[in-house]
Amino acid sequence: MQLEGLLRMKDALERIEQKLEGRLNIEEIAKAACVSPFHFQRVFLILTGMTVAEYTRKRKLTLAAQELAMTSSKVIDVALKYGYDSPESFTKAFRKIHGVPPSEARNPGVSLKAFPRISFHLSLKGDQDMEYKILDKEAFNVIGKSIEVKCNDKGRISSFWQECHQNGVIERLRSLSNGGNFIGACMNMQPESGDFTYMIAAPTDLNTSAEGITLTTIPRSTWAVFNAVGPVPYAIQNVFERIFQEWFPATGYEVANAPELEIYSPGDTSAEDYLCEVWIPIIKK
């Protein structure tokens, strides 16, 4: 199944290359991988560290630069060929990637950047099993503090935890919670842009928000639950990567559009034997 999932991802990448001229249809690309558009974009983001749109833009502008440098094509024709509505929008994107406007691409000695095609290679990792359990859980309330985050800005989340410890938010959440574990909730995931909301939260019996603290309902979902052992955040990040690189391709599930949760039990989060959990919302393919 892992090989089959890899081959489907390769088919999707090939479809992206075929559609670089014009506009990308994410539904068509995801169909080639036999998954939903949300799952495909989420997996792509985890595996590559960039969104599908970002990758496609870099590939388009790589081919556009090559065409301008090696042919007599007009800038406006190349802009339209690669899906830009106007020479102005094309010039802005081109300059951002290459550092020069497209009109200078033919100048002798000009430096242009080439962003290569991504390829996936099968990696058989039989040395570590991935133990998990499937959990159906009713909706429950949490209270917490949240920030807006980019998927590739992992350091911002660590800084946010430090801030909440230093300014008393953690203690306040502890006093308002029902005594459960602390939760790191990745919510409102936007895989097409890489943006999401990260909330430091705790389960609560409250039904309303408190001053400076937001009440949020985690919806009823089916979760795949994985243990993460080791210092935070590295253990969490490692498990997330393995889930999307190894577990999803080997199962009949895909990620659902619901919060992804980190469940932190009491203890020293910097210890080598610290145990926490990763909850991934799932649906059957």
C-alpha positions as CSV (number, residue, x, y, z in Angstrom):
1,M,0.0,0.0,0.0
2,Q,2.9,2.4,0.8
3,L,4.3,1.8,-2.7
4,E,0.8,2.4,-4.3
5,G,0.5,5.7,-2.4
6,L,3.9,6.8,-3.5
7,L,3.1,6.0,-7.2
8,R,-0.1,8.0,-6.9
9,M,1.8,11.0,-5.5
10,K,4.2,10.7,-8.5
11,D,1.2,10.7,-10.8
12,A,-0.1,13.8,-9.2
13,L,3.3,15.6,-9.6
14,E,3.4,14.6,-13.2
15,R,-0.1,16.1,-13.7
16,I,1.1,19.3,-12.1
17,E,4.0,19.5,-14.6
18,Q,1.5,18.9,-17.5
19,K,-0.7,21.8,-16.2
20,L,2.0,24.4,-15.7
21,E,0.8,26.3,-18.7
22,G,-2.4,27.9,-17.5
23,R,-4.2,27.6,-14.2
24,L,-3.9,24.8,-11.7
25,N,-7.0,22.7,-11.0
26,I,-6.3,21.2,-7.5
27,E,-9.3,18.9,-7.8
28,E,-7.9,17.3,-10.9
29,I,-4.4,17.0,-9.3
30,A,-5.8,15.4,-6.1
31,K,-7.8,13.0,-8.3
32,A,-4.6,11.7,-9.8
33,A,-3.5,10.8,-6.3
34,C,-6.9,9.3,-5.5
35,V,-7.4,11.5,-2.4
36,S,-9.4,14.6,-1.5
37,P,-8.0,18.0,-2.4
38,F,-7.6,18.8,1.3
39,H,-5.6,15.7,2.1
40,F,-3.4,16.1,-1.0
41,Q,-2.5,19.7,-0.1
42,R,-1.9,18.8,3.6
43,V,0.3,15.9,2.7
44,F,2.2,18.0,0.1
45,L,2.8,20.7,2.6
46,I,4.1,18.3,5.3
47,L,6.4,16.4,2.8
48,T,7.8,19.4,1.0
49,G,7.5,22.3,3.4
50,M,5.7,24.4,0.8
51,T,2.2,24.7,-0.5
52,V,1.1,23.3,-3.9
53,A,0.5,26.9,-5.1
54,E,4.0,28.0,-4.0
55,Y,5.7,25.0,-5.7
56,T,3.7,25.5,-8.9
57,R,4.5,29.2,-9.0
58,K,8.2,28.5,-8.7
59,R,8.1,25.9,-11.4
60,K,6.1,28.2,-13.7
61,L,8.6,31.0,-13.2
62,T,11.5,28.7,-13.8
63,L,10.1,27.6,-17.2
64,A,9.2,31.2,-18.0
65,A,12.7,32.4,-17.3
66,Q,14.1,29.7,-19.5
67,E,11.8,30.6,-22.4
68,L,12.5,34.3,-22.2
69,A,16.3,33.6,-22.1
70,M,16.4,31.2,-25.0
71,T,13.6,32.4,-27.3
72,S,12.3,35.7,-28.8
73,S,8.9,35.3,-27.1
74,K,7.3,38.5,-25.9
75,V,6.9,39.0,-22.1
76,I,3.2,39.4,-22.4
77,D,2.9,36.1,-24.3
78,V,5.0,34.2,-21.8
79,A,2.9,35.8,-18.9
80,L,-0.4,34.6,-20.4
81,K,1.1,31.2,-21.2
82,Y,1.9,30.6,-17.6
83,G,-1.4,31.8,-16.2
84,Y,-0.8,35.4,-15.4
85,D,-3.6,37.9,-16.1
86,S,-1.3,40.9,-16.9
87,P,2.4,41.7,-17.6
88,E,2.4,43.7,-14.3
89,S,1.4,40.7,-12.1
90,F,3.9,38.5,-14.0
91,T,6.7,41.0,-13.6
92,K,6.1,41.3,-9.9
93,A,6.2,37.5,-9.4
94,F,9.2,37.1,-11.7
95,R,11.2,39.8,-9.9
96,K,10.4,38.2,-6.5
97,I,11.9,34.9,-7.7
98,H,14.7,35.9,-10.0
99,G,15.6,39.4,-8.7
100,V,15.3,41.0,-12.1
101,P,12.3,41.9,-14.3
102,P,11.5,39.5,-17.2
103,S,12.6,42.2,-19.7
104,E,16.2,41.6,-18.5
105,A,16.1,37.8,-18.7
106,R,17.9,37.9,-22.1
107,N,20.7,40.2,-21.0
108,P,24.2,38.6,-21.2
109,G,25.4,37.4,-17.8
110,V,22.1,37.9,-16.0
111,S,21.6,35.4,-13.1
112,L,18.3,33.5,-13.1
113,K,17.2,30.9,-10.6
114,A,16.0,27.4,-11.5
115,F,13.6,25.5,-9.2
116,P,13.8,21.8,-10.1
117,R,11.0,19.3,-10.1
118,I,10.2,17.5,-6.9
119,S,10.4,13.8,-6.9
120,F,9.3,11.3,-4.2
121,H,11.4,8.2,-3.5
122,L,10.3,5.1,-1.7
123,S,11.9,4.7,1.7
124,L,11.3,1.5,3.5
125,K,11.5,2.1,7.2
126,G,10.9,-1.2,8.9
127,D,13.1,-0.5,12.0
128,Q,10.3,1.3,13.8
129,D,6.7,0.3,14.0
130,M,4.1,3.0,14.3
131,E,1.7,2.1,17.0
132,Y,-1.6,3.9,17.0
133,K,-5.2,3.6,18.2
134,I,-8.4,4.8,16.6
135,L,-10.6,6.9,18.9
136,D,-14.1,8.2,18.3
137,K,-14.7,11.2,20.6
138,E,-17.7,13.5,21.1
139,A,-17.3,17.2,20.9
140,F,-15.7,18.9,23.9
141,N,-14.9,22.4,25.0
142,V,-11.5,23.9,25.6
143,I,-10.3,27.3,26.7
144,G,-7.1,28.9,25.5
145,K,-5.1,31.5,23.8
146,S,-4.4,31.4,20.0
147,I,-2.2,32.9,17.3
148,E,-2.1,32.8,13.5
149,V,0.9,30.7,12.2
150,K,2.5,29.8,8.9
151,C,3.1,26.1,8.5
152,N,6.9,26.6,7.9
153,D,7.2,28.9,11.0
154,K,7.6,26.1,13.6
155,G,9.7,28.3,15.9
156,R,6.7,30.7,16.4
157,I,4.8,28.0,18.2
158,S,7.7,27.3,20.6
159,S,8.0,31.0,21.3
160,F,4.3,31.2,21.9
161,W,4.4,28.5,24.6
162,Q,7.3,30.4,26.3
163,E,5.3,33.6,26.2
164,C,2.3,31.9,27.7
165,H,4.4,30.5,30.5
166,Q,6.0,33.8,31.2
167,N,2.9,36.0,31.2
168,G,0.8,33.7,33.4
169,V,-1.6,32.4,30.7
170,I,-0.7,28.7,31.4
171,E,-1.5,29.2,35.1
172,R,-4.7,30.9,34.3
173,L,-5.8,28.1,32.0
174,R,-4.9,25.5,34.7
175,S,-7.2,27.3,37.1
176,L,-10.1,27.4,34.6
177,S,-9.7,23.9,33.3
178,N,-11.3,20.7,34.5
179,G,-7.9,19.2,35.4
180,G,-7.2,17.6,32.0
181,N,-4.0,17.7,30.0
182,F,-2.8,20.8,28.1
183,I,-3.6,20.8,24.4
184,G,-1.8,22.3,21.4
185,A,-4.6,22.6,18.8
186,C,-3.8,23.2,15.1
187,M,-7.2,24.6,13.8
188,N,-8.6,26.3,10.7
189,M,-6.0,24.6,8.6
190,Q,-5.6,26.3,5.2
191,P,-3.3,23.9,3.2
192,E,-3.6,26.0,0.1
193,S,-1.8,28.9,1.9
194,G,-0.1,27.1,4.7
195,D,-1.9,29.3,7.3
196,F,-3.5,27.9,10.5
197,T,-4.6,28.9,14.0
198,Y,-2.6,27.4,16.9
199,M,-4.3,27.4,20.3
200,I,-2.7,26.6,23.6
201,A,-5.7,25.2,25.4
202,A,-7.1,23.0,28.2
203,P,-10.4,21.1,28.5
204,T,-13.0,22.9,30.5
205,D,-16.5,22.6,31.8
206,L,-17.2,26.3,31.2
207,N,-19.7,27.4,28.6
208,T,-18.5,30.9,28.0
209,S,-15.2,32.7,27.4
210,A,-13.3,34.4,30.2
211,E,-11.5,37.7,29.9
212,G,-8.6,37.3,27.5
213,I,-9.3,33.6,27.1
214,T,-11.3,32.1,24.3
215,L,-13.8,29.2,24.5
216,T,-13.7,26.8,21.6
217,T,-15.5,23.6,20.8
218,I,-13.4,20.7,19.3
219,P,-15.9,19.0,17.1
220,R,-16.8,15.3,17.3
221,S,-14.3,13.4,15.2
222,T,-12.5,10.1,14.6
223,W,-8.9,10.4,15.6
224,A,-5.8,8.3,14.9
225,V,-3.8,8.7,18.1
226,F,0.0,8.3,18.2
227,N,2.5,8.4,21.0
228,A,5.5,10.8,20.8
229,V,8.4,10.0,23.1
230,G,11.2,12.5,23.8
231,P,11.9,16.2,24.2
232,V,9.3,18.7,22.8
233,P,8.9,20.0,20.1
234,Y,11.3,17.6,18.3
235,A,9.4,14.4,19.3
236,I,6.1,15.9,18.1
237,Q,7.6,17.1,14.8
238,N,9.1,13.7,14.1
239,V,5.8,11.9,14.7
240,F,3.9,14.4,12.5
241,E,6.4,13.7,9.6
242,R,6.2,10.0,10.0
243,I,2.4,10.0,10.1
244,F,2.3,11.8,6.7
245,Q,5.3,10.0,5.2
246,E,4.7,6.5,6.3
247,W,1.3,5.9,8.1
248,F,-1.1,7.5,5.6
249,P,0.4,5.9,2.5
250,A,0.1,2.5,4.3
251,T,-3.5,2.8,5.4
252,G,-7.0,3.4,3.9
253,Y,-7.4,6.8,5.7
254,E,-6.8,10.4,4.8
255,V,-6.7,13.4,7.0
256,A,-10.0,15.1,7.8
257,N,-10.6,18.9,7.9
258,A,-10.7,19.2,11.6
259,P,-8.3,20.3,14.4
260,E,-5.0,18.3,14.7
261,L,-4.2,18.0,18.4
262,E,-1.0,17.7,20.6
263,I,-1.9,16.3,24.0
264,Y,0.6,17.2,26.7
265,S,0.6,15.2,30.0
266,P,2.2,16.6,33.2
267,G,6.0,16.1,33.3
268,D,9.3,17.5,32.1
269,T,8.8,18.2,28.4
270,S,12.5,18.3,27.8
271,A,13.1,14.8,29.1
272,E,14.2,12.0,26.8
273,D,11.4,9.8,28.1
274,Y,8.6,12.4,28.1
275,L,5.4,11.0,26.7
276,C,2.7,13.0,24.8
277,E,0.3,12.2,22.0
278,V,-0.6,13.4,18.5
279,W,-4.2,13.2,17.5
280,I,-4.9,13.3,13.7
281,P,-8.5,13.6,12.5
282,I,-9.2,11.0,9.9
283,I,-11.8,9.7,7.4
284,K,-11.9,6.6,5.3
285,K,-10.9,7.1,1.7
